[in-house]
Amino acid sequence: MTDPRLETLRQALPTLRLSVEPSDLEHYGRDWTRRWTPAPLAIAWPADTGEVQALLRWAHAQRVAIVPSGGRTGLSGGAVAAHGELVVSLERMSRVLGFDPVDRTLTVQPGIALQAVHDAAAAHGLHYPVDFGARGSCTIGGTIATNAGGIRVIRYGNTREWIAGLKLVTGTGALLDLNRGLVKNSSGYDLRHLAIGSEGSLGLVVEATLKLTEPPLPAQTLLLALPSFEVLMQVFAEFRARVRLQAFEFFTANGLAHVVAHGGVDPFDARHPYYVVAEYDAGDDAQQAAGLAAFEACAEAGWVLDGVIAQSQAQARQLWRLREGITEAVARYRPYKNDVSVRVGAMAAFLARAQALLGDAYPDFEVVWFGHIGDGNLHINVLQPDGSDDAGFMRQCAQVTGLLAGLLAEHGGSISAEHGIGLVKKPWLGSTRGAEEIALMRGMRAVFDPARILNPGKLFD
Ligand SMILES: Cc1cc2nc3c(=O)[nH]c(=O)nc-3n(C[C@H](O)[C@H](O)[C@H](O)COP(=O)(O)OP(=O)(O)OC[C@H]3O[C@@H](n4cnc5c(N)ncnc54)[C@H](O)[C@@H]3O)c2cc1C
């Protein structure tokens, strides 16, 4: 270890696992965005909360920038270390610490994968409902830091709804035990909720107590092919009025084509402009009949070009793959991602304007749309053409994002629905948050992290 700061860290914390191996710096210095060249100072893997606290005390004293690191599946560059930061990977802290059957809570360390939380909850006959495609690799700490959403928000809400307690180590190394699993706690500011979605800028999540719920009722999954966004919103309204939706996700024909090229199976003979994967409660005859009635009403109205109702779990998984496989299928094009939201009621008006704007703005680029219609959340992926110049592509996308941010502001929307601001969306935070609000956020950060060592350069910094 040549950097003298690392020698002082070794002396302060002789048991801490540290690496400056180029392969580790490369691997742990980037996230899913792959737009920045990783250049961390070193990677640290604390084994427990005590080591995280000692590490943060050292970083505070030495003024060393820290990048908290979960599964690095983030899509906004929040876990990127490109300026000599110390990456603190929580992957060694990945255990289930306890289950409380009366409170119905699961207490876990931050580095546990979302899938492992699902499995642990299921082992107790219960369910942790935050879910999305990166479940096998993303960590609970990362989902809390970004207030992750996913495919079941329409039914269960975002990560925020499911956090009963949090332990947070601040930028000075202090350990906060926030809310301690209480259902009712009317004792002043709820710092737990300030920490959720703070993207590692207020502290490191070192423990979380998660609320669990009953497993969902048996569900029916179906895939619909639709002619337009307008019809998609009508179909959504029809289904929502008749059944209890667990998910309502849309994607476009070119998104489907990318997944099919990666082994997905298109059940239809022809390609159609838009698709929806919907899932609704179908635990009894009445619920199944209601679903069928919704489907028939949409078909009779002439809205549905084609449709398939899954006849087995295996077929339902195949249909889900068509939607969930998109991010992975287009990853090789290093897409520029917009992850935007408006109120569900403003979706139709916003969509019409956004489609026109993006059609004009990107005549030469392939744009893949998908998202969570029921949450007012659209993912707009602009694929980088093979062989094109990185900087030029990014410049053009940033310019269009500026226009999109203006449109979002007009419709009262957000430039980041669920991926966080990180590095990617930082220039447009002001389109979603007022200047006074951002000033207050800065002030709060200064309280939690007076030396400004936590994820500097991200979010509003
Ligand atoms: C295929 C795919 C599908 C996805 N689908 C969705 C989706 O539907 N909905 C959705 O919301 N997201 C989705 N994502 C994005 C991503 O998975 C989420 O943002 C996830 O929450 C990131 O978790 P992570 O552990 O990988 O965090 P990282 O990428 O490692 O970090 C994300 C942010 O959290 C901070 N952080 C990480 N751990 C901690 C900690 N312990 N304490 C404090 N800060 C921390 C990091 O510094 C960074 O700012 C998807 C990503 C992929 C690749």
Ligand as a Chemical Component Dictionary entry (heavy atoms), coordinates in Angstrom:
data_LIG
# 
_chem_comp.id                   LIG 
_chem_comp.type                 NON-POLYMER 
_chem_comp.pdbx_formal_charge   0 
_chem_comp.three_letter_code    LIG 
# 
loop_
_chem_comp_atom.comp_id 
_chem_comp_atom.atom_id 
_chem_comp_atom.alt_atom_id 
_chem_comp_atom.type_symbol 
_chem_comp_atom.charge 
_chem_comp_atom.model_Cartn_x 
_chem_comp_atom.model_Cartn_y 
_chem_comp_atom.model_Cartn_z 
_chem_comp_atom.pdbx_ordinal 
LIG C1  C1  C 0 -31.662 -5.529 -14.331 1  
LIG C2  C2  C 0 -31.938 -4.368 -13.412 2  
LIG C3  C3  C 0 -33.238 -4.054 -13.079 3  
LIG C4  C4  C 0 -33.503 -2.997 -12.188 4  
LIG N1  N1  N 0 -34.812 -2.726 -11.879 5  
LIG C5  C5  C 0 -35.079 -1.777 -10.965 6  
LIG C6  C6  C 0 -36.430 -1.502 -10.603 7  
LIG O1  O1  O 0 -37.374 -2.055 -11.152 8  
LIG N2  N2  N 0 -36.639 -0.572 -9.632  9  
LIG C7  C7  C 0 -35.601 0.086  -9.020  10 
LIG O2  O2  O 0 -35.857 0.902  -8.141  11 
LIG N3  N3  N 0 -34.331 -0.121 -9.386  12 
LIG C8  C8  C 0 -34.036 -1.024 -10.329 13 
LIG N4  N4  N 0 -32.734 -1.249 -10.703 14 
LIG C9  C9  C 0 -31.658 -0.396 -10.140 15 
LIG C10 C10 C 0 -30.912 -0.971 -8.914  16 
LIG O3  O3  O 0 -30.969 -2.358 -8.877  17 
LIG C11 C11 C 0 -31.456 -0.385 -7.639  18 
LIG O4  O4  O 0 -31.179 1.004  -7.622  19 
LIG C12 C12 C 0 -30.899 -1.004 -6.352  20 
LIG O5  O5  O 0 -31.594 -0.440 -5.268  21 
LIG C13 C13 C 0 -29.415 -0.769 -6.156  22 
LIG O6  O6  O 0 -28.940 -1.626 -5.139  23 
LIG P1  P1  P 0 -27.390 -1.983 -5.037  24 
LIG O7  O7  O 0 -27.167 -2.791 -3.807  25 
LIG O8  O8  O 0 -26.916 -2.577 -6.305  26 
LIG O9  O9  O 0 -26.794 -0.528 -4.823  27 
LIG P2  P2  P 0 -25.497 0.188  -5.458  28 
LIG O10 O10 O 0 -25.639 0.301  -6.930  29 
LIG O11 O11 O 0 -24.289 -0.520 -4.934  30 
LIG O12 O12 O 0 -25.626 1.598  -4.783  31 
LIG C14 C14 C 0 -26.709 2.453  -5.053  32 
LIG C15 C15 C 0 -26.599 3.690  -4.155  33 
LIG O13 O13 O 0 -26.766 3.314  -2.797  34 
LIG C16 C16 C 0 -25.612 3.637  -2.016  35 
LIG N5  N5  N 0 -25.450 2.537  -1.050  36 
LIG C17 C17 C 0 -25.294 1.215  -1.318  37 
LIG N6  N6  N 0 -25.254 0.516  -0.164  38 
LIG C18 C18 C 0 -25.381 1.418  0.843   39 
LIG C19 C19 C 0 -25.408 1.318  2.265   40 
LIG N7  N7  N 0 -25.308 0.150  2.908   41 
LIG N8  N8  N 0 -25.546 2.465  2.990   42 
LIG C20 C20 C 0 -25.660 3.672  2.369   43 
LIG N9  N9  N 0 -25.636 3.821  1.040   44 
LIG C21 C21 C 0 -25.503 2.703  0.284   45 
LIG C22 C22 C 0 -24.498 3.777  -3.038  46 
LIG O14 O14 O 0 -23.479 4.650  -2.571  47 
LIG C23 C23 C 0 -25.236 4.372  -4.211  48 
LIG O15 O15 O 0 -25.416 5.737  -4.053  49 
LIG C24 C24 C 0 -32.446 -2.257 -11.630 50 
LIG C25 C25 C 0 -31.118 -2.556 -11.988 51 
LIG C26 C26 C 0 -30.861 -3.584 -12.874 52 
LIG C27 C27 C 0 -29.438 -3.883 -13.236 53 
# 
loop_
_chem_comp_bond.comp_id 
_chem_comp_bond.atom_id_1 
_chem_comp_bond.atom_id_2 
_chem_comp_bond.value_order 
_chem_comp_bond.pdbx_ordinal 
LIG C1  C2  SING 1  
LIG C2  C3  SING 2  
LIG C2  C26 DOUB 3  
LIG C3  C4  DOUB 4  
LIG C4  N1  SING 5  
LIG C4  C24 SING 6  
LIG N1  C5  DOUB 7  
LIG C5  C6  SING 8  
LIG C5  C8  SING 9  
LIG C6  O1  DOUB 10 
LIG C6  N2  SING 11 
LIG N2  C7  SING 12 
LIG C7  O2  DOUB 13 
LIG C7  N3  SING 14 
LIG N3  C8  DOUB 15 
LIG C8  N4  SING 16 
LIG N4  C9  SING 17 
LIG N4  C24 SING 18 
LIG C9  C10 SING 19 
LIG C10 O3  SING 20 
LIG C10 C11 SING 21 
LIG C11 O4  SING 22 
LIG C11 C12 SING 23 
LIG C12 O5  SING 24 
LIG C12 C13 SING 25 
LIG C13 O6  SING 26 
LIG O6  P1  SING 27 
LIG P1  O7  DOUB 28 
LIG P1  O8  SING 29 
LIG P1  O9  SING 30 
LIG O9  P2  SING 31 
LIG P2  O10 DOUB 32 
LIG P2  O11 SING 33 
LIG P2  O12 SING 34 
LIG O12 C14 SING 35 
LIG C14 C15 SING 36 
LIG C15 O13 SING 37 
LIG C15 C23 SING 38 
LIG O13 C16 SING 39 
LIG C16 N5  SING 40 
LIG C16 C22 SING 41 
LIG N5  C17 SING 42 
LIG N5  C21 SING 43 
LIG C17 N6  DOUB 44 
LIG N6  C18 SING 45 
LIG C18 C19 SING 46 
LIG C18 C21 DOUB 47 
LIG C19 N7  SING 48 
LIG C19 N8  DOUB 49 
LIG N8  C20 SING 50 
LIG C20 N9  DOUB 51 
LIG N9  C21 SING 52 
LIG C22 O14 SING 53 
LIG C22 C23 SING 54 
LIG C23 O15 SING 55 
LIG C24 C25 DOUB 56 
LIG C25 C26 SING 57 
LIG C26 C27 SING 58 
# 
